[in-house]
Amino acid sequence: MDSRTIDSELKYCPHCNDEYRPEIQSCAACKQTLLYGADLLAARNAKNQESGGGEPRQSAAIEDDDTLVPLQSGSLFDMKRLKGLLETEAVPAVLIKEESCASGGCGGPRIIVQIREQDLQRAAAVLRRDHAKTTVIGDYEEVAAEAVYDPESALAHCPACGHAFAPEVPDCPECGLRFL
């Protein structure tokens, strides 16, 4: 989402950039207070114009002499979404058509998102946050990763969500994972 796709009449989460109707007050995912599109753009412009003391201001444009590196490839729809996500975090990106399928008969063109080499760390952080948000990883306790389903024990623990339940049950009553 860049400034061209932000509607000044809608509200947005300043943390995860989700879009909401004007009557909604807080983000369902982040619990942050929402900002109108115009206010969000003004805050981002002020942040981009700050200078001194902290991290140097990043250019919002790719220059001719910048070294570009591929970040990810996929469908046009997915790569446009990724490009918009990066640009909301002031990581400029370009979309390049992959030339491996010149005939076009391979399921549609593959698009490569390229970014400046110096933006790799920031882009990786954006991708990690987006992955955690879209897969809902943050909603589960890490304790569940250590859980093992043992049908012989008096109490089983689901390896997906960590919920404790009777081992005779064929699936986890909390998350629905089926045990065969």
C-alpha positions in Angstrom: 0.0 0.0 0.0 1.6 3.3 -1.1 0.2 6.8 -0.9 -1.7 6.2 -4.1 -3.7 3.4 -2.5 -4.5 5.0 0.8 -8.0 6.5 0.9 -8.2 9.6 3.1 -11.7 8.7 4.2 -10.8 5.2 5.5 -8.9 4.2 8.6 -5.6 2.3 8.8 -3.6 0.6 11.4 -0.3 2.4 11.9 1.4 -0.9 12.9 0.2 -3.5 10.4 -1.3 -1.2 7.7 -4.7 -3.1 7.7 -7.6 -1.0 6.2 -10.8 -0.4 8.1 -14.2 1.4 7.7 -14.3 4.9 9.3 -16.5 3.8 12.2 -13.9 1.2 13.5 -11.7 2.6 16.3 -8.9 0.0 16.8 -7.1 -2.7 14.8 -8.5 -6.2 15.3 -5.0 -7.8 15.0 -2.8 -5.2 16.8 -5.2 -3.4 19.1 -3.7 -0.1 17.9 -5.8 3.0 17.5 -6.6 3.5 13.8 -5.7 6.7 11.9 -7.6 8.2 8.9 -5.7 7.8 5.7 -4.8 11.5 5.5 -3.4 11.4 9.1 -1.4 8.3 8.4 0.2 9.9 5.3 1.0 13.0 7.2 2.7 11.0 9.9 4.7 9.0 7.5 5.8 12.1 5.6 6.9 13.8 8.8 8.8 10.6 9.8 10.5 10.5 6.4 11.6 14.2 6.6 13.1 13.8 10.1 16.9 14.0 10.1 19.8 13.8 12.5 20.3 11.8 15.6 19.0 8.5 14.4 19.2 6.2 11.4 19.8 8.1 8.2 16.7 8.9 6.2 16.2 6.3 3.5 15.5 7.4 -0.1 12.0 6.3 -1.2 13.2 5.9 -4.8 15.6 3.5 -6.5 18.4 5.3 -8.3 20.1 4.2 -11.5 23.3 3.4 -9.7 21.7 1.3 -7.0 22.6 -2.4 -6.9 19.3 -4.4 -7.0 18.9 -7.9 -5.7 16.0 -10.3 -6.1 13.9 -10.7 -3.0 11.0 -13.1 -4.0 9.2 -14.3 -7.1 5.6 -15.3 -7.6 2.4 -14.3 -9.3 1.7 -10.7 -10.3 -1.0 -10.4 -7.7 1.2 -11.7 -4.8 4.2 -9.6 -5.9 2.2 -6.4 -6.2 1.0 -7.0 -2.6 4.6 -7.6 -1.5 5.8 -4.4 -3.3 3.1 -2.4 -1.6 3.9 -3.9 1.8 7.6 -3.0 1.4 6.8 0.5 0.2 4.7 1.2 3.3 7.9 0.6 5.3 9.9 2.9 3.0 11.6 0.0 1.2 11.4 0.8 -2.5 10.9 -2.1 -4.8 10.5 -2.9 -8.5 8.7 -5.7 -10.3 10.5 -7.5 -13.1 9.0 -10.2 -15.4 11.0 -13.4 -15.1 12.1 -14.5 -18.6 12.2 -18.2 -18.0 8.8 -18.8 -19.7 8.9 -16.8 -22.9 5.9 -18.6 -24.4 3.5 -17.7 -21.6 2.2 -21.2 -21.5 3.6 -22.0 -18.1 0.7 -20.8 -15.9 1.2 -17.1 -16.3 4.2 -14.9 -16.0 6.4 -15.1 -12.9 7.3 -11.7 -11.4 10.4 -11.0 -9.4 10.4 -8.3 -6.7 13.8 -6.6 -6.6 15.1 -4.2 -3.9 18.3 -2.3 -3.2 21.0 -4.4 -1.6 21.3 -2.0 1.4 17.5 -2.6 2.1 17.8 -6.4 2.6 17.8 -6.3 6.4 14.7 -4.0 6.6 12.9 -6.1 3.9 13.6 -9.3 5.8 12.1 -7.7 8.9 9.0 -6.7 6.9 8.6 -10.2 5.6 9.0 -11.8 9.0 6.2 -9.5 10.5 4.0 -10.2 7.5 4.5 -14.0 7.8 3.7 -13.9 11.5 0.6 -11.9 10.8 -0.7 -13.9 7.9 0.0 -17.3 9.4 -1.3 -16.3 12.9 1.9 -17.6 14.4 1.8 -14.9 17.1 -1.5 -16.3 18.4 0.0 -19.6 19.6 2.3 -20.0 22.6 5.8 -21.4 21.7 5.3 -24.0 24.4 3.2 -25.9 21.8 6.3 -26.6 19.7 7.6 -28.8 22.4 4.3 -30.8 22.8 4.1 -34.4 21.6 0.9 -36.4 21.1 1.2 -39.6 23.1 -1.9 -41.8 23.0 -0.6 -44.0 25.9 -0.3 -41.1 28.4 -3.1 -40.1 30.8 -3.2 -36.6 29.2 -2.2 -35.8 25.6 -0.8 -32.5 24.4 -1.6 -31.2 20.9 1.7 -30.6 19.0 0.0 -27.8 17.1 -1.5 -25.6 19.9 -0.3 -27.3 23.1 -3.9 -27.9 24.4 -4.1 -30.7 27.0 -6.9 -33.3 26.5 -7.9 -36.9 26.9 -5.9 -39.1 24.4 -9.1 -41.1 23.4 -10.3 -38.0 21.5 -9.5 -38.4 17.7 -8.8 -34.7 17.3 -7.7 -31.7 19.3 -10.8 -30.0 20.8 -8.9 -26.6 20.7 -7.5 -26.4 17.2 -9.0 -29.4 15.4 -5.8 -31.2 14.5 -6.7 -34.8 13.7 -4.7 -37.7 15.1 -4.6 -40.9 13.0 
